[in-house]
């Protein structure tokens, strides 16, 4: 998998340094998605005794968490339309269209 991602990144015009960073970004995204999916499956199999987001956000949190308070009731509906392929495509598109220097100022190579 590493070879394929690096090869594709280089073929799309990224420098070797950008290709490595692109691979790390893609790997982190995919791994994170798998972790979240497994955690959701475990919670579905064995409902927890404590509450999790978005249920832990209440109207009392509005001053500190205005955005989360505003969308908490619709969170699950919004999340239902999540498509890992679409989101990964957005990440890859962003990686491929970056300039020659990252936002952090790291060298492109």
Backbone bond lengths (Angstrom), bond angles and torsions (degrees), N, CA, C in turn:
res aa  C-N    CA-C-N  psi(-1)  N-CA   C-N-CA  omega(-1)  CA-C   N-CA-C  phi
1 X - - - 1.438 - - 1.518 110.47 -
2 X 1.314 117.46 -42.34 1.461 120.52 -178.72 1.526 109.97 -60.48
3 X 1.328 116.30 -47.16 1.464 121.15 -179.62 1.523 110.91 -58.68
4 X 1.322 116.98 -44.52 1.464 120.67 -177.92 1.524 111.57 -64.23
5 X 1.316 117.32 -44.04 1.466 120.11 -178.85 1.520 110.29 -66.48
6 X 1.324 117.55 -45.57 1.473 120.67 178.57 1.523 109.89 -61.20
7 X 1.336 117.62 -45.93 1.461 121.90 -179.75 1.531 110.97 -59.67
8 X 1.323 116.86 -45.35 1.465 120.58 179.49 1.525 111.27 -64.44
9 X 1.320 116.79 -41.50 1.463 120.41 179.60 1.527 110.73 -62.49
10 X 1.328 116.25 -44.16 1.466 120.13 178.14 1.529 110.55 -64.06
11 X 1.327 116.92 -41.71 1.464 121.02 179.40 1.528 112.01 -64.02
12 X 1.326 116.45 -25.64 1.470 121.07 178.40 1.525 112.54 -88.26
13 X 1.333 116.36 3.44 1.460 119.83 174.16 1.513 116.42 100.66
14 X 1.326 118.45 3.76 1.460 118.96 177.25 1.522 109.32 -75.37
15 X 1.308 115.63 151.62 1.457 120.41 174.05 1.527 108.06 -74.65
16 X 1.328 118.12 166.86 1.469 118.49 177.15 1.531 112.74 -56.66
17 X 1.314 118.12 -41.29 1.467 120.48 178.65 1.517 112.16 -64.12
18 X 1.330 116.99 -43.38 1.461 120.49 177.38 1.524 110.61 -65.11
19 X 1.333 117.35 -36.89 1.461 120.95 179.24 1.530 110.98 -62.91
20 X 1.326 116.61 -42.45 1.467 120.46 178.30 1.519 110.02 -63.71
21 X 1.330 117.41 -44.57 1.458 120.17 179.50 1.526 111.20 -66.40
22 X 1.338 117.17 -35.69 1.463 120.37 176.70 1.529 109.90 -63.95
23 X 1.328 116.84 -44.89 1.465 120.53 177.97 1.527 110.27 -57.77
24 X 1.318 116.38 -46.74 1.475 119.54 -178.37 1.518 111.38 -62.66
25 X 1.322 116.97 -38.59 1.459 121.21 178.39 1.524 110.79 -64.79
26 X 1.325 116.34 -46.69 1.465 120.88 179.95 1.525 110.56 -63.53
27 X 1.324 116.86 -44.86 1.468 120.75 179.34 1.529 110.44 -60.89
28 X 1.310 116.96 -44.94 1.469 120.18 -179.49 1.521 111.27 -63.04
29 X 1.319 116.94 -40.91 1.456 120.36 179.46 1.531 110.99 -63.99
30 X 1.320 116.65 -49.98 1.468 120.71 -177.63 1.531 110.22 -63.23
31 X 1.324 117.04 -45.27 1.465 120.56 179.22 1.530 110.39 -60.96
32 X 1.316 116.49 -45.68 1.461 120.38 179.21 1.517 112.19 -60.22
33 X 1.325 116.91 -41.90 1.451 120.24 178.46 1.530 111.00 -62.14
34 X 1.329 116.48 -42.51 1.465 120.25 178.76 1.524 111.59 -63.05
35 X 1.327 116.96 -40.81 1.467 121.26 178.45 1.530 110.31 -62.36
36 X 1.339 116.88 -46.20 1.462 120.08 179.90 1.523 111.45 -63.77
37 X 1.324 117.31 -40.43 1.467 120.21 179.14 1.525 111.24 -63.37
38 X 1.318 116.83 -43.43 1.466 120.26 179.90 1.522 110.64 -64.91
39 X 1.316 117.12 -41.67 1.467 120.39 178.60 1.533 110.47 -62.69
40 X 1.317 117.59 -41.31 1.466 121.23 178.15 1.523 110.64 -64.08
41 X 1.322 116.95 -40.76 1.464 120.54 177.48 1.532 111.35 -62.17
42 X 1.350 115.78 -42.95 1.473 119.25 179.03 1.522 110.75 -63.64
43 X 1.334 117.34 -42.40 1.469 120.05 179.53 1.527 110.50 -65.15
44 X 1.336 117.65 -34.88 1.464 120.23 178.65 1.532 110.80 -68.77
45 X 1.335 116.61 -37.83 1.461 121.00 179.43 1.521 112.08 -71.83
46 X 1.313 115.50 -38.57 1.474 122.33 -177.03 1.523 108.51 -134.08
47 X 1.336 116.88 86.21 1.469 119.03 -178.01 1.533 111.38 -54.13
48 X 1.317 116.06 131.40 1.465 120.09 -177.44 1.522 111.71 -71.84
49 X 1.308 115.15 156.25 1.461 119.62 177.79 1.527 111.20 -82.40
50 X 1.339 117.02 -20.13 1.458 118.70 177.23 1.524 109.94 -104.50
51 X 1.316 114.97 160.03 1.459 120.49 -177.25 1.529 110.82 -85.72
52 X 1.325 115.96 150.25 1.453 123.38 177.88 1.524 109.62 -124.44
53 X 1.311 116.28 169.78 1.452 121.66 177.30 1.524 109.12 -60.53
54 X 1.297 119.54 137.87 1.457 129.06 7.90 1.523 114.29 -91.73
55 X 1.339 117.16 -0.31 1.465 120.38 -176.10 1.526 113.72 -63.64
56 X 1.318 118.38 -25.44 1.459 120.36 -178.27 1.531 112.13 -77.64
57 X 1.326 118.48 -15.41 1.465 121.67 179.23 1.522 108.29 -84.34
58 X 1.319 115.46 126.89 1.463 120.66 179.56 1.529 109.14 -122.77
59 X 1.304 115.75 172.49 1.464 120.18 178.55 1.528 111.30 -61.40
60 X 1.323 117.61 -24.42 1.464 120.94 177.89 1.530 111.56 -66.22
61 X 1.321 116.90 -17.91 1.470 121.60 179.82 1.526 112.76 -87.58
62 X 1.309 118.30 -0.74 1.463 122.26 -172.17 1.526 113.56 -57.10
63 X 1.321 118.55 -37.18 1.469 119.90 -178.95 1.528 111.38 -67.38
64 X 1.313 116.41 -39.38 1.464 120.57 -177.19 1.529 112.88 -88.84
65 X 1.328 116.84 -31.50 1.468 121.76 -176.55 1.536 110.35 -129.31
66 X 1.322 117.43 63.12 1.469 118.56 -174.09 1.520 114.24 -62.72
67 X 1.310 118.35 -39.23 1.473 120.76 -178.43 1.529 110.89 -68.42
68 X 1.334 116.55 -46.06 1.467 119.87 -179.29 1.520 111.30 -66.55
69 X 1.324 117.05 -37.97 1.458 120.17 178.47 1.522 110.24 -63.70
70 X 1.328 116.66 -38.68 1.464 120.82 -178.34 1.527 112.87 -67.92
71 X 1.322 117.86 -32.10 1.472 119.42 -175.47 1.529 114.51 -107.20
72 X 1.316 117.43 -1.91 1.476 120.04 -173.36 1.517 113.16 -57.06
73 X 1.325 118.16 -38.51 1.461 119.96 -177.43 1.530 112.48 -71.65
74 X 1.327 116.90 -22.22 1.466 121.39 179.95 1.525 112.48 -102.77
75 X 1.322 117.49 0.33 1.465 122.25 -174.75 1.530 112.55 -52.36
76 X 1.311 116.54 -50.57 1.465 119.67 -176.55 1.534 111.62 -65.29
77 X 1.320 117.61 -36.34 1.469 120.46 177.30 1.528 110.15 -66.02
78 X 1.324 116.82 -43.08 1.465 120.05 177.54 1.527 110.28 -63.46
79 X 1.311 116.35 -44.30 1.464 121.24 -177.73 1.533 111.81 -66.75
80 X 1.315 117.95 -26.28 1.461 121.15 -179.49 1.523 111.83 -63.03
81 X 1.315 117.09 -24.94 1.461 121.03 179.97 1.523 112.79 -92.72
82 X 1.309 117.21 8.35 1.464 121.76 179.57 1.519 109.60 -68.72
83 X 1.318 116.31 132.02 1.459 121.59 178.61 1.527 107.26 -130.50
84 X 1.318 116.46 111.92 1.456 121.20 -175.52 1.529 111.67 -57.82
85 X 1.322 118.10 -35.70 1.461 120.97 -179.83 1.525 110.51 -65.44
86 X 1.335 116.97 -44.83 1.469 120.00 178.35 1.525 111.45 -62.41
87 X 1.318 116.66 -42.78 1.462 120.17 -177.75 1.522 111.06 -69.71
88 X 1.320 117.58 -39.47 1.458 120.39 176.80 1.525 110.16 -65.05
89 X 1.324 117.30 -37.74 1.464 120.96 175.91 1.527 110.45 -59.70
90 X 1.318 117.18 -41.76 1.466 120.46 178.63 1.529 111.10 -63.42
91 X 1.322 116.42 -40.01 1.467 120.32 178.27 1.521 110.33 -64.64
92 X 1.316 116.83 -48.33 1.467 120.43 -178.59 1.532 110.00 -62.98
93 X 1.314 117.21 -43.48 1.467 120.37 177.76 1.524 110.65 -58.07
94 X 1.304 116.44 -44.47 1.465 120.31 178.12 1.521 112.23 -62.63
95 X 1.321 116.20 -42.47 1.463 120.05 178.94 1.521 111.47 -62.61
96 X 1.317 117.02 -39.25 1.460 121.02 -177.02 1.525 113.07 -76.94
97 X 1.314 117.85 -22.33 1.459 120.23 -177.50 1.529 113.17 -100.75
98 X 1.311 117.52 6.36 1.467 121.45 178.78 1.517 110.69 -64.15
99 X 1.300 115.40 159.87 1.453 120.33 174.86 1.514 110.16 -73.56
100 X 1.289 117.07 -171.72 1.458 120.61 -178.32 1.521 113.05 -80.96
101 X 1.320 116.40 -8.69 1.476 120.40 176.59 1.513 108.49 -127.89
102 X 1.311 116.29 142.45 1.463 120.25 178.62 1.513 109.29 -76.18
103 X 1.322 115.61 165.26 1.461 121.01 178.46 1.515 111.66 -60.53
104 X 1.329 117.24 -26.28 1.464 120.45 -178.61 1.517 111.90 -79.07
105 X 1.330 117.14 -7.00 1.452 120.02 -178.71 1.512 113.49 86.06
106 X 1.338 116.37 5.80 1.468 119.49 178.99 1.522 109.32 -66.94
107 X 1.306 117.65 148.98 1.461 118.70 179.20 1.518 112.07 -62.68
108 X 1.311 116.69 148.20 1.454 122.27 -177.39 1.519 112.32 -64.86
109 X 1.326 117.85 -35.44 1.470 122.39 -175.50 1.450 112.46 -71.90
